[in-house]
Amino acid sequence: MILEFVFGRHRVSARGMEHRGMFGGRREFLWSDVERVSYSTTMKWFSIRLHSGPTVRVSAMVTGLPEFARLVLAHVRGTTFDDSTRDVLRDTQQGRLPVIWQ
């Protein structure tokens, strides 16, 4: 989680997301490519599984998390996430960020 915070980079837009993981791998995808979004309360990250197979993880510690949540809710089909993930995204969008240290 700490490595992802230090090295991971994300850029979101209405079109999709650019992601650079903690080991330097780069990926760009459209919101329409998203198959599943879930939030792990244990790992404190959002997992975004893509139709093409890979999974992108977004730490709950990244800056700009409310904008990420807003764009996911606006551009990803609602059927791609469960109720608890939807609740976390809605809270995050409104500035109530996930609790990190518990």
KEKOL-817482 format. One record per atom (N, C-alpha, C): x, y, z; atom name; residue number from 1; residue in three letters. Coordinates in nm, 4 decimals. Layout:
<site x="X" y="Y" z="Z" atom="CA" nr="NUM" rest="Ala"/>
...
//
This chain:
<site x="0.0834" y="-0.1185" z="0.0000" atom="N" nr="1" rest="Met"/>
<site x="0.0000" y="0.0000" z="0.0000" atom="CA" nr="1" rest="Met"/>
<site x="0.0880" y="0.1250" z="0.0000" atom="C" nr="1" rest="Met"/>
<site x="0.1947" y="0.1246" z="0.0785" atom="N" nr="2" rest="Ile"/>
<site x="0.2848" y="0.2401" z="0.0844" atom="CA" nr="2" rest="Ile"/>
<site x="0.3543" y="0.2592" z="-0.0508" atom="C" nr="2" rest="Ile"/>
<site x="0.4004" y="0.1492" z="-0.1126" atom="N" nr="3" rest="Leu"/>
<site x="0.4663" y="0.1593" z="-0.2429" atom="CA" nr="3" rest="Leu"/>
<site x="0.3714" y="0.2176" z="-0.3472" atom="C" nr="3" rest="Leu"/>
<site x="0.2462" y="0.1747" z="-0.3455" atom="N" nr="4" rest="Glu"/>
<site x="0.1482" y="0.2282" z="-0.4402" atom="CA" nr="4" rest="Glu"/>
<site x="0.1292" y="0.3772" z="-0.4178" atom="C" nr="4" rest="Glu"/>
<site x="0.1272" y="0.4196" z="-0.2923" atom="N" nr="5" rest="Phe"/>
<site x="0.1113" y="0.5616" z="-0.2616" atom="CA" nr="5" rest="Phe"/>
<site x="0.2290" y="0.6432" z="-0.3148" atom="C" nr="5" rest="Phe"/>
<site x="0.3512" y="0.5898" z="-0.2971" atom="N" nr="6" rest="Val"/>
<site x="0.4714" y="0.6634" z="-0.3363" atom="CA" nr="6" rest="Val"/>
<site x="0.4915" y="0.6622" z="-0.4875" atom="C" nr="6" rest="Val"/>
<site x="0.4728" y="0.5461" z="-0.5525" atom="N" nr="7" rest="Phe"/>
<site x="0.5093" y="0.5318" z="-0.6924" atom="CA" nr="7" rest="Phe"/>
<site x="0.3924" y="0.5317" z="-0.7902" atom="C" nr="7" rest="Phe"/>
<site x="0.2749" y="0.4937" z="-0.7459" atom="N" nr="8" rest="Gly"/>
<site x="0.1599" y="0.4871" z="-0.8362" atom="CA" nr="8" rest="Gly"/>
<site x="0.1134" y="0.6259" z="-0.8780" atom="C" nr="8" rest="Gly"/>
<site x="0.0722" y="0.6384" z="-1.0021" atom="N" nr="9" rest="Arg"/>
<site x="0.0213" y="0.7652" z="-1.0535" atom="CA" nr="9" rest="Arg"/>
<site x="-0.1045" y="0.7383" z="-1.1338" atom="C" nr="9" rest="Arg"/>
<site x="-0.2010" y="0.8282" z="-1.1201" atom="N" nr="10" rest="His"/>
<site x="-0.3278" y="0.8132" z="-1.1891" atom="CA" nr="10" rest="His"/>
<site x="-0.3709" y="0.9484" z="-1.2444" atom="C" nr="10" rest="His"/>
<site x="-0.4293" y="0.9455" z="-1.3616" atom="N" nr="11" rest="Arg"/>
<site x="-0.4879" y="1.0660" z="-1.4192" atom="CA" nr="11" rest="Arg"/>
<site x="-0.6246" y="1.0250" z="-1.4720" atom="C" nr="11" rest="Arg"/>
<site x="-0.7284" y="1.0926" z="-1.4240" atom="N" nr="12" rest="Val"/>
<site x="-0.8644" y="1.0586" z="-1.4654" atom="CA" nr="12" rest="Val"/>
<site x="-0.9231" y="1.1724" z="-1.5483" atom="C" nr="12" rest="Val"/>
<site x="-1.0151" y="1.1345" z="-1.6367" atom="N" nr="13" rest="Ser"/>
<site x="-1.0876" y="1.2319" z="-1.7178" atom="CA" nr="13" rest="Ser"/>
<site x="-1.2251" y="1.1733" z="-1.7475" atom="C" nr="13" rest="Ser"/>
<site x="-1.3078" y="1.2509" z="-1.8127" atom="N" nr="14" rest="Ala"/>
<site x="-1.4400" y="1.2013" z="-1.8510" atom="CA" nr="14" rest="Ala"/>
<site x="-1.4283" y="1.0847" z="-1.9489" atom="C" nr="14" rest="Ala"/>
<site x="-1.3173" y="1.0745" z="-2.0168" atom="N" nr="15" rest="Arg"/>
<site x="-1.2951" y="0.9682" z="-2.1152" atom="CA" nr="15" rest="Arg"/>
<site x="-1.2523" y="0.8364" z="-2.0501" atom="C" nr="15" rest="Arg"/>
<site x="-1.1642" y="0.8450" z="-1.9504" atom="N" nr="16" rest="Gly"/>
<site x="-1.1111" y="0.7233" z="-1.8895" atom="CA" nr="16" rest="Gly"/>
<site x="-1.0008" y="0.7549" z="-1.7914" atom="C" nr="16" rest="Gly"/>
<site x="-0.9038" y="0.6663" z="-1.7849" atom="N" nr="17" rest="Met"/>
<site x="-0.8002" y="0.6787" z="-1.6831" atom="CA" nr="17" rest="Met"/>
<site x="-0.6649" y="0.6345" z="-1.7384" atom="C" nr="17" rest="Met"/>
<site x="-0.5607" y="0.7067" z="-1.6992" atom="N" nr="18" rest="Glu"/>
<site x="-0.4225" y="0.6658" z="-1.7232" atom="CA" nr="18" rest="Glu"/>
<site x="-0.3683" y="0.6204" z="-1.5885" atom="C" nr="18" rest="Glu"/>
<site x="-0.2984" y="0.5087" z="-1.5885" atom="N" nr="19" rest="His"/>
<site x="-0.2492" y="0.4518" z="-1.4633" atom="CA" nr="19" rest="His"/>
<site x="-0.1044" y="0.4082" z="-1.4808" atom="C" nr="19" rest="His"/>
<site x="-0.0221" y="0.4421" z="-1.3828" atom="N" nr="20" rest="Arg"/>
<site x="0.1142" y="0.3904" z="-1.3754" atom="CA" nr="20" rest="Arg"/>
<site x="0.1268" y="0.3237" z="-1.2403" atom="C" nr="20" rest="Arg"/>
<site x="0.1526" y="0.1949" z="-1.2395" atom="N" nr="21" rest="Gly"/>
<site x="0.1620" y="0.1182" z="-1.1161" atom="CA" nr="21" rest="Gly"/>
<site x="0.2929" y="0.1387" z="-1.0441" atom="C" nr="21" rest="Gly"/>
<site x="0.3034" y="0.0768" z="-0.9272" atom="N" nr="22" rest="Met"/>
<site x="0.4213" y="0.0965" z="-0.8441" atom="CA" nr="22" rest="Met"/>
<site x="0.5482" y="0.0383" z="-0.9052" atom="C" nr="22" rest="Met"/>
<site x="0.5356" y="-0.0509" z="-1.0033" atom="N" nr="23" rest="Phe"/>
<site x="0.6545" y="-0.1081" z="-1.0669" atom="CA" nr="23" rest="Phe"/>
<site x="0.6785" y="-0.0498" z="-1.2057" atom="C" nr="23" rest="Phe"/>
<site x="0.6114" y="0.0624" z="-1.2367" atom="N" nr="24" rest="Gly"/>
<site x="0.6366" y="0.1336" z="-1.3609" atom="CA" nr="24" rest="Gly"/>
<site x="0.5477" y="0.0961" z="-1.4784" atom="C" nr="24" rest="Gly"/>
<site x="0.4668" y="-0.0090" z="-1.4649" atom="N" nr="25" rest="Gly"/>
<site x="0.3777" y="-0.0469" z="-1.5744" atom="CA" nr="25" rest="Gly"/>
<site x="0.2754" y="0.0623" z="-1.6014" atom="C" nr="25" rest="Gly"/>
<site x="0.2495" y="0.0902" z="-1.7297" atom="N" nr="26" rest="Arg"/>
<site x="0.1558" y="0.1956" z="-1.7678" atom="CA" nr="26" rest="Arg"/>
<site x="0.0363" y="0.1332" z="-1.8389" atom="C" nr="26" rest="Arg"/>
<site x="-0.0806" y="0.1907" z="-1.8129" atom="N" nr="27" rest="Arg"/>
<site x="-0.2014" y="0.1428" z="-1.8777" atom="CA" nr="27" rest="Arg"/>
<site x="-0.2953" y="0.2612" z="-1.8932" atom="C" nr="27" rest="Arg"/>
<site x="-0.3619" y="0.2669" z="-2.0055" atom="N" nr="28" rest="Glu"/>
<site x="-0.4651" y="0.3670" z="-2.0280" atom="CA" nr="28" rest="Glu"/>
<site x="-0.5909" y="0.2922" z="-2.0706" atom="C" nr="28" rest="Glu"/>
<site x="-0.7056" y="0.3309" z="-2.0153" atom="N" nr="29" rest="Phe"/>
<site x="-0.8296" y="0.2633" z="-2.0518" atom="CA" nr="29" rest="Phe"/>
<site x="-0.9467" y="0.3609" z="-2.0494" atom="C" nr="29" rest="Phe"/>
<site x="-1.0499" y="0.3242" z="-2.1215" atom="N" nr="30" rest="Leu"/>
<site x="-1.1741" y="0.4010" z="-2.1245" atom="CA" nr="30" rest="Leu"/>
<site x="-1.2663" y="0.3496" z="-2.0142" atom="C" nr="30" rest="Leu"/>
<site x="-1.3541" y="0.4355" z="-1.9669" atom="N" nr="31" rest="Trp"/>
<site x="-1.4498" y="0.3902" z="-1.8653" atom="CA" nr="31" rest="Trp"/>
<site x="-1.5366" y="0.2765" z="-1.9189" atom="C" nr="31" rest="Trp"/>
<site x="-1.5628" y="0.2773" z="-2.0483" atom="N" nr="32" rest="Ser"/>
<site x="-1.6445" y="0.1709" z="-2.1083" atom="CA" nr="32" rest="Ser"/>
<site x="-1.5734" y="0.0356" z="-2.1063" atom="C" nr="32" rest="Ser"/>
<site x="-1.4422" y="0.0341" z="-2.0822" atom="N" nr="33" rest="Asp"/>
<site x="-1.3655" y="-0.0905" z="-2.0731" atom="CA" nr="33" rest="Asp"/>
<site x="-1.3759" y="-0.1568" z="-1.9354" atom="C" nr="33" rest="Asp"/>
<site x="-1.4390" y="-0.0895" z="-1.8402" atom="N" nr="34" rest="Val"/>
<site x="-1.4444" y="-0.1402" z="-1.7028" atom="CA" nr="34" rest="Val"/>
<site x="-1.5510" y="-0.2488" z="-1.6914" atom="C" nr="34" rest="Val"/>
<site x="-1.5088" y="-0.3620" z="-1.6379" atom="N" nr="35" rest="Glu"/>
<site x="-1.5996" y="-0.4753" z="-1.6157" atom="CA" nr="35" rest="Glu"/>
<site x="-1.6526" y="-0.4783" z="-1.4727" atom="C" nr="35" rest="Glu"/>
<site x="-1.5663" y="-0.4442" z="-1.3764" atom="N" nr="36" rest="Arg"/>
<site x="-1.6042" y="-0.4536" z="-1.2352" atom="CA" nr="36" rest="Arg"/>
<site x="-1.5240" y="-0.3537" z="-1.1537" atom="C" nr="36" rest="Arg"/>
<site x="-1.5887" y="-0.2876" z="-1.0571" atom="N" nr="37" rest="Val"/>
<site x="-1.5211" y="-0.1995" z="-0.9614" atom="CA" nr="37" rest="Val"/>
<site x="-1.5586" y="-0.2491" z="-0.8227" atom="C" nr="37" rest="Val"/>
<site x="-1.4598" y="-0.2677" z="-0.7382" atom="N" nr="38" rest="Ser"/>
<site x="-1.4860" y="-0.3076" z="-0.5997" atom="CA" nr="38" rest="Ser"/>
<site x="-1.3908" y="-0.2331" z="-0.5072" atom="C" nr="38" rest="Ser"/>
<site x="-1.4312" y="-0.2224" z="-0.3821" atom="N" nr="39" rest="Tyr"/>
<site x="-1.3451" y="-0.1575" z="-0.2823" atom="CA" nr="39" rest="Tyr"/>
<site x="-1.3078" y="-0.2593" z="-0.1766" atom="C" nr="39" rest="Tyr"/>
<site x="-1.1797" y="-0.2693" z="-0.1474" atom="N" nr="40" rest="Ser"/>
<site x="-1.1308" y="-0.3599" z="-0.0435" atom="CA" nr="40" rest="Ser"/>
<site x="-1.1073" y="-0.2819" z="0.0845" atom="C" nr="40" rest="Ser"/>
<site x="-1.1869" y="-0.3093" z="0.1872" atom="N" nr="41" rest="Thr"/>
<site x="-1.1685" y="-0.2422" z="0.3153" atom="CA" nr="41" rest="Thr"/>
<site x="-1.0410" y="-0.2886" z="0.3844" atom="C" nr="41" rest="Thr"/>
<site x="-0.9956" y="-0.4077" z="0.3511" atom="N" nr="42" rest="Thr"/>
<site x="-0.8721" y="-0.4599" z="0.4085" atom="CA" nr="42" rest="Thr"/>
<site x="-0.7491" y="-0.3939" z="0.3471" atom="C" nr="42" rest="Thr"/>
<site x="-0.7454" y="-0.3896" z="0.2144" atom="N" nr="43" rest="Met"/>
<site x="-0.6288" y="-0.3349" z="0.1445" atom="CA" nr="43" rest="Met"/>
<site x="-0.6377" y="-0.1840" z="0.1230" atom="C" nr="43" rest="Met"/>
<site x="-0.7571" y="-0.1266" z="0.1409" atom="N" nr="44" rest="Lys"/>
<site x="-0.7774" y="0.0182" z="0.1266" atom="CA" nr="44" rest="Lys"/>
<site x="-0.7506" y="0.0649" z="-0.0167" atom="C" nr="44" rest="Lys"/>
<site x="-0.8070" y="-0.0095" z="-0.1140" atom="N" nr="45" rest="Trp"/>
<site x="-0.7957" y="0.0328" z="-0.2523" atom="CA" nr="45" rest="Trp"/>
<site x="-0.9192" y="-0.0069" z="-0.3309" atom="C" nr="45" rest="Trp"/>
<site x="-0.9374" y="0.0637" z="-0.4417" atom="N" nr="46" rest="Phe"/>
<site x="-1.0401" y="0.0297" z="-0.5383" atom="CA" nr="46" rest="Phe"/>
<site x="-0.9746" y="-0.0596" z="-0.6426" atom="C" nr="46" rest="Phe"/>
<site x="-1.0375" y="-0.1711" z="-0.6743" atom="N" nr="47" rest="Ser"/>
<site x="-0.9911" y="-0.2596" z="-0.7814" atom="CA" nr="47" rest="Ser"/>
<site x="-1.0811" y="-0.2380" z="-0.9020" atom="C" nr="47" rest="Ser"/>
<site x="-1.0191" y="-0.2125" z="-1.0153" atom="N" nr="48" rest="Ile"/>
<site x="-1.0926" y="-0.1902" z="-1.1394" atom="CA" nr="48" rest="Ile"/>
<site x="-1.0510" y="-0.3010" z="-1.2361" atom="C" nr="48" rest="Ile"/>
<site x="-1.1415" y="-0.3960" z="-1.2570" atom="N" nr="49" rest="Arg"/>
<site x="-1.1127" y="-0.5053" z="-1.3502" atom="CA" nr="49" rest="Arg"/>
<site x="-1.1610" y="-0.4642" z="-1.4889" atom="C" nr="49" rest="Arg"/>
<site x="-1.0745" y="-0.4821" z="-1.5878" atom="N" nr="50" rest="Leu"/>
<site x="-1.1045" y="-0.4421" z="-1.7241" atom="CA" nr="50" rest="Leu"/>
<site x="-1.1510" y="-0.5625" z="-1.8063" atom="C" nr="50" rest="Leu"/>
<site x="-1.2315" y="-0.5369" z="-1.9077" atom="N" nr="51" rest="His"/>
<site x="-1.2798" y="-0.6434" z="-1.9957" atom="CA" nr="51" rest="His"/>
<site x="-1.1637" y="-0.7200" z="-2.0584" atom="C" nr="51" rest="His"/>
<site x="-1.0530" y="-0.6514" z="-2.0826" atom="N" nr="52" rest="Ser"/>
<site x="-0.9372" y="-0.7159" z="-2.1447" atom="CA" nr="52" rest="Ser"/>
<site x="-0.8593" y="-0.8043" z="-2.0478" atom="C" nr="52" rest="Ser"/>
<site x="-0.8973" y="-0.8052" z="-1.9194" atom="N" nr="53" rest="Gly"/>
<site x="-0.8355" y="-0.8966" z="-1.8246" atom="CA" nr="53" rest="Gly"/>
<site x="-0.7620" y="-0.8353" z="-1.7079" atom="C" nr="53" rest="Gly"/>
<site x="-0.6779" y="-0.7321" z="-1.7281" atom="N" nr="54" rest="Pro"/>
<site x="-0.6002" y="-0.6805" z="-1.6153" atom="CA" nr="54" rest="Pro"/>
<site x="-0.6867" y="-0.6092" z="-1.5109" atom="C" nr="54" rest="Pro"/>
<site x="-0.6296" y="-0.5947" z="-1.3929" atom="N" nr="55" rest="Thr"/>
<site x="-0.6933" y="-0.5211" z="-1.2846" atom="CA" nr="55" rest="Thr"/>
<site x="-0.6043" y="-0.4047" z="-1.2454" atom="C" nr="55" rest="Thr"/>
<site x="-0.6644" y="-0.2874" z="-1.2337" atom="N" nr="56" rest="Val"/>
<site x="-0.5954" y="-0.1665" z="-1.1899" atom="CA" nr="56" rest="Val"/>
<site x="-0.6394" y="-0.1389" z="-1.0475" atom="C" nr="56" rest="Val"/>
<site x="-0.5451" y="-0.1073" z="-0.9608" atom="N" nr="57" rest="Arg"/>
<site x="-0.5777" y="-0.0771" z="-0.8216" atom="CA" nr="57" rest="Arg"/>
<site x="-0.5465" y="0.0690" z="-0.7930" atom="C" nr="57" rest="Arg"/>
<site x="-0.6426" y="0.1342" z="-0.7272" atom="N" nr="58" rest="Val"/>
<site x="-0.6286" y="0.2753" z="-0.6926" atom="CA" nr="58" rest="Val"/>
<site x="-0.6358" y="0.2856" z="-0.5409" atom="C" nr="58" rest="Val"/>
<site x="-0.5261" y="0.3261" z="-0.4804" atom="N" nr="59" rest="Ser"/>
<site x="-0.5183" y="0.3371" z="-0.3356" atom="CA" nr="59" rest="Ser"/>
<site x="-0.6139" y="0.4447" z="-0.2837" atom="C" nr="59" rest="Ser"/>
<site x="-0.6706" y="0.4203" z="-0.1674" atom="N" nr="60" rest="Ala"/>
<site x="-0.7567" y="0.5196" z="-0.1029" atom="CA" nr="60" rest="Ala"/>
<site x="-0.6754" y="0.6370" z="-0.0507" atom="C" nr="60" rest="Ala"/>
<site x="-0.5428" y="0.6305" z="-0.0622" atom="N" nr="61" rest="Met"/>
<site x="-0.4569" y="0.7394" z="-0.0153" atom="CA" nr="61" rest="Met"/>
<site x="-0.4170" y="0.8364" z="-0.1252" atom="C" nr="61" rest="Met"/>
<site x="-0.4579" y="0.8130" z="-0.2501" atom="N" nr="62" rest="Val"/>
<site x="-0.4153" y="0.9033" z="-0.3570" atom="CA" nr="62" rest="Val"/>
<site x="-0.4865" y="1.0374" z="-0.3451" atom="C" nr="62" rest="Val"/>
<site x="-0.4208" y="1.1402" z="-0.3910" atom="N" nr="63" rest="Thr"/>
<site x="-0.4858" y="1.2708" z="-0.3951" atom="CA" nr="63" rest="Thr"/>
<site x="-0.5846" y="1.2709" z="-0.5115" atom="C" nr="63" rest="Thr"/>
<site x="-0.6875" y="1.3511" z="-0.4993" atom="N" nr="64" rest="Gly"/>
<site x="-0.7878" y="1.3579" z="-0.6050" atom="CA" nr="64" rest="Gly"/>
<site x="-0.8892" y="1.2458" z="-0.6019" atom="C" nr="64" rest="Gly"/>
<site x="-0.8966" y="1.1735" z="-0.4916" atom="N" nr="65" rest="Leu"/>
<site x="-0.9889" y="1.0601" z="-0.4828" atom="CA" nr="65" rest="Leu"/>
<site x="-1.1357" y="1.1006" z="-0.5024" atom="C" nr="65" rest="Leu"/>
<site x="-1.1811" y="1.2164" z="-0.4522" atom="N" nr="66" rest="Pro"/>
<site x="-1.3198" y="1.2554" z="-0.4785" atom="CA" nr="66" rest="Pro"/>
<site x="-1.3502" y="1.2721" z="-0.6281" atom="C" nr="66" rest="Pro"/>
<site x="-1.2562" y="1.3243" z="-0.7046" atom="N" nr="67" rest="Glu"/>
<site x="-1.2770" y="1.3384" z="-0.8490" atom="CA" nr="67" rest="Glu"/>
<site x="-1.2806" y="1.2013" z="-0.9163" atom="C" nr="67" rest="Glu"/>
<site x="-1.1935" y="1.1115" z="-0.8744" atom="N" nr="68" rest="Phe"/>
<site x="-1.1962" y="0.9734" z="-0.9237" atom="CA" nr="68" rest="Phe"/>
<site x="-1.3343" y="0.9128" z="-0.8997" atom="C" nr="68" rest="Phe"/>
<site x="-1.3850" y="0.9251" z="-0.7769" atom="N" nr="69" rest="Ala"/>
<site x="-1.5156" y="0.8679" z="-0.7426" atom="CA" nr="69" rest="Ala"/>
<site x="-1.6261" y="0.9311" z="-0.8261" atom="C" nr="69" rest="Ala"/>
<site x="-1.6206" y="1.0618" z="-0.8447" atom="N" nr="70" rest="Arg"/>
<site x="-1.7228" y="1.1312" z="-0.9242" atom="CA" nr="70" rest="Arg"/>
<site x="-1.7256" y="1.0778" z="-1.0670" atom="C" nr="70" rest="Arg"/>
<site x="-1.6082" y="1.0621" z="-1.1263" atom="N" nr="71" rest="Leu"/>
<site x="-1.6010" y="1.0152" z="-1.2640" atom="CA" nr="71" rest="Leu"/>
<site x="-1.6437" y="0.8695" z="-1.2777" atom="C" nr="71" rest="Leu"/>
<site x="-1.6069" y="0.7866" z="-1.1825" atom="N" nr="72" rest="Val"/>
<site x="-1.6510" y="0.6467" z="-1.1863" atom="CA" nr="72" rest="Val"/>
<site x="-1.8035" y="0.6398" z="-1.1779" atom="C" nr="72" rest="Val"/>
<site x="-1.8611" y="0.7125" z="-1.0847" atom="N" nr="73" rest="Leu"/>
<site x="-2.0074" y="0.7107" z="-1.0716" atom="CA" nr="73" rest="Leu"/>
<site x="-2.0767" y="0.7667" z="-1.1951" atom="C" nr="73" rest="Leu"/>
<site x="-2.0159" y="0.8645" z="-1.2596" atom="N" nr="74" rest="Ala"/>
<site x="-2.0776" y="0.9276" z="-1.3763" atom="CA" nr="74" rest="Ala"/>
<site x="-2.0619" y="0.8467" z="-1.5051" atom="C" nr="74" rest="Ala"/>
<site x="-1.9521" y="0.7712" z="-1.5178" atom="N" nr="75" rest="His"/>
<site x="-1.9208" y="0.7118" z="-1.6478" atom="CA" nr="75" rest="His"/>
<site x="-1.9140" y="0.5601" z="-1.6515" atom="C" nr="75" rest="His"/>
<site x="-1.9173" y="0.4942" z="-1.5363" atom="N" nr="76" rest="Val"/>
<site x="-1.9128" y="0.3480" z="-1.5343" atom="CA" nr="76" rest="Val"/>
<site x="-2.0534" y="0.2969" z="-1.5022" atom="C" nr="76" rest="Val"/>
<site x="-2.0969" y="0.1966" z="-1.5769" atom="N" nr="77" rest="Arg"/>
<site x="-2.2301" y="0.1399" z="-1.5541" atom="CA" nr="77" rest="Arg"/>
<site x="-2.2485" y="0.1016" z="-1.4074" atom="C" nr="77" rest="Arg"/>
<site x="-2.3619" y="0.1363" z="-1.3516" atom="N" nr="78" rest="Gly"/>
<site x="-2.3906" y="0.1085" z="-1.2113" atom="CA" nr="78" rest="Gly"/>
<site x="-2.3905" y="-0.0386" z="-1.1763" atom="C" nr="78" rest="Gly"/>
<site x="-2.4114" y="-0.1249" z="-1.2734" atom="N" nr="79" rest="Thr"/>
<site x="-2.4132" y="-0.2686" z="-1.2473" atom="CA" nr="79" rest="Thr"/>
<site x="-2.2740" y="-0.3268" z="-1.2290" atom="C" nr="79" rest="Thr"/>
<site x="-2.1703" y="-0.2459" z="-1.2477" atom="N" nr="80" rest="Thr"/>
<site x="-2.0338" y="-0.2971" z="-1.2345" atom="CA" nr="80" rest="Thr"/>
<site x="-1.9845" y="-0.2964" z="-1.0904" atom="C" nr="80" rest="Thr"/>
<site x="-2.0583" y="-0.2337" z="-0.9985" atom="N" nr="81" rest="Phe"/>
<site x="-2.0148" y="-0.2368" z="-0.8590" atom="CA" nr="81" rest="Phe"/>
<site x="-2.1301" y="-0.2748" z="-0.7669" atom="C" nr="81" rest="Phe"/>
<site x="-2.0929" y="-0.3349" z="-0.6528" atom="N" nr="82" rest="Asp"/>
<site x="-2.1934" y="-0.3763" z="-0.5555" atom="CA" nr="82" rest="Asp"/>
<site x="-2.2352" y="-0.2573" z="-0.4698" atom="C" nr="82" rest="Asp"/>
<site x="-2.3344" y="-0.2797" z="-0.3840" atom="N" nr="83" rest="Asp"/>
<site x="-2.3898" y="-0.1702" z="-0.3034" atom="CA" nr="83" rest="Asp"/>
<site x="-2.2869" y="-0.1076" z="-0.2102" atom="C" nr="83" rest="Asp"/>
<site x="-2.2026" y="-0.1894" z="-0.1475" atom="N" nr="84" rest="Ser"/>
<site x="-2.1056" y="-0.1325" z="-0.0529" atom="CA" nr="84" rest="Ser"/>
<site x="-2.0009" y="-0.0482" z="-0.1255" atom="C" nr="84" rest="Ser"/>
<site x="-1.9576" y="-0.0912" z="-0.2437" atom="N" nr="85" rest="Thr"/>
<site x="-1.8635" y="-0.0113" z="-0.3230" atom="CA" nr="85" rest="Thr"/>
<site x="-1.9298" y="0.1180" z="-0.3681" atom="C" nr="85" rest="Thr"/>
<site x="-2.0549" y="0.1100" z="-0.4112" atom="N" nr="86" rest="Arg"/>
<site x="-2.1294" y="0.2304" z="-0.4519" atom="CA" nr="86" rest="Arg"/>
<site x="-2.1372" y="0.3293" z="-0.3358" atom="C" nr="86" rest="Arg"/>
<site x="-2.1624" y="0.2788" z="-0.2148" atom="N" nr="87" rest="Asp"/>
<site x="-2.1687" y="0.3662" z="-0.0970" atom="CA" nr="87" rest="Asp"/>
<site x="-2.0350" y="0.4347" z="-0.0704" atom="C" nr="87" rest="Asp"/>
<site x="-1.9250" y="0.3596" z="-0.0806" atom="N" nr="88" rest="Val"/>
<site x="-1.7918" y="0.4175" z="-0.0596" atom="CA" nr="88" rest="Val"/>
<site x="-1.7638" y="0.5232" z="-0.1661" atom="C" nr="88" rest="Val"/>
<site x="-1.7989" y="0.4955" z="-0.2916" atom="N" nr="89" rest="Leu"/>
<site x="-1.7792" y="0.5925" z="-0.3994" atom="CA" nr="89" rest="Leu"/>
<site x="-1.8609" y="0.7192" z="-0.3760" atom="C" nr="89" rest="Leu"/>
<site x="-1.9853" y="0.7042" z="-0.3355" atom="N" nr="90" rest="Arg"/>
<site x="-2.0699" y="0.8213" z="-0.3089" atom="CA" nr="90" rest="Arg"/>
<site x="-2.0146" y="0.9049" z="-0.1940" atom="C" nr="90" rest="Arg"/>
<site x="-1.9753" y="0.8384" z="-0.0854" atom="N" nr="91" rest="Asp"/>
<site x="-1.9168" y="0.9115" z="0.0278" atom="CA" nr="91" rest="Asp"/>
<site x="-1.7889" y="0.9838" z="-0.0151" atom="C" nr="91" rest="Asp"/>
<site x="-1.7037" y="0.9137" z="-0.0904" atom="N" nr="92" rest="Thr"/>
<site x="-1.5774" y="0.9704" z="-0.1358" atom="CA" nr="92" rest="Thr"/>
<site x="-1.6013" y="1.0908" z="-0.2262" atom="C" nr="92" rest="Thr"/>
<site x="-1.6968" y="1.0793" z="-0.3144" atom="N" nr="93" rest="Gln"/>
<site x="-1.7306" y="1.1895" z="-0.4050" atom="CA" nr="93" rest="Gln"/>
<site x="-1.7681" y="1.3149" z="-0.3265" atom="C" nr="93" rest="Gln"/>
<site x="-1.8308" y="1.2959" z="-0.2119" atom="N" nr="94" rest="Gln"/>
<site x="-1.8754" y="1.4078" z="-0.1294" atom="CA" nr="94" rest="Gln"/>
<site x="-1.7692" y="1.4517" z="-0.0274" atom="C" nr="94" rest="Gln"/>
<site x="-1.6488" y="1.3965" z="-0.0394" atom="N" nr="95" rest="Gly"/>
<site x="-1.5389" y="1.4378" z="0.0472" atom="CA" nr="95" rest="Gly"/>
<site x="-1.5246" y="1.3573" z="0.1750" atom="C" nr="95" rest="Gly"/>
<site x="-1.6081" y="1.2563" z="0.1942" atom="N" nr="96" rest="Arg"/>
<site x="-1.5959" y="1.1678" z="0.3102" atom="CA" nr="96" rest="Arg"/>
<site x="-1.5116" y="1.0479" z="0.2676" atom="C" nr="96" rest="Arg"/>
<site x="-1.3810" y="1.0617" z="0.2826" atom="N" nr="97" rest="Leu"/>
<site x="-1.2867" y="0.9621" z="0.2324" atom="CA" nr="97" rest="Leu"/>
<site x="-1.2885" y="0.8355" z="0.3168" atom="C" nr="97" rest="Leu"/>
<site x="-1.2507" y="0.7230" z="0.2556" atom="N" nr="98" rest="Pro"/>
<site x="-1.2448" y="0.5973" z="0.3328" atom="CA" nr="98" rest="Pro"/>
<site x="-1.1469" y="0.6100" z="0.4486" atom="C" nr="98" rest="Pro"/>
<site x="-1.1781" y="0.5449" z="0.5577" atom="N" nr="99" rest="Val"/>
<site x="-1.0884" y="0.5433" z="0.6738" atom="CA" nr="99" rest="Val"/>
<site x="-0.9701" y="0.4524" z="0.6397" atom="C" nr="99" rest="Val"/>
<site x="-0.8503" y="0.5064" z="0.6525" atom="N" nr="100" rest="Ile"/>
<site x="-0.7302" y="0.4339" z="0.6144" atom="CA" nr="100" rest="Ile"/>
<site x="-0.6716" y="0.3546" z="0.7308" atom="C" nr="100" rest="Ile"/>
<site x="-0.6567" y="0.4167" z="0.8443" atom="N" nr="101" rest="Trp"/>
<site x="-0.5863" y="0.3542" z="0.9561" atom="CA" nr="101" rest="Trp"/>
<site x="-0.6843" y="0.3015" z="1.0587" atom="C" nr="101" rest="Trp"/>
<site x="-0.7201" y="0.1762" z="1.0446" atom="N" nr="102" rest="Gln"/>
<site x="-0.8072" y="0.1086" z="1.1413" atom="CA" nr="102" rest="Gln"/>
<site x="-0.7553" y="-0.0273" z="1.1701" atom="C" nr="102" rest="Gln"/>
//
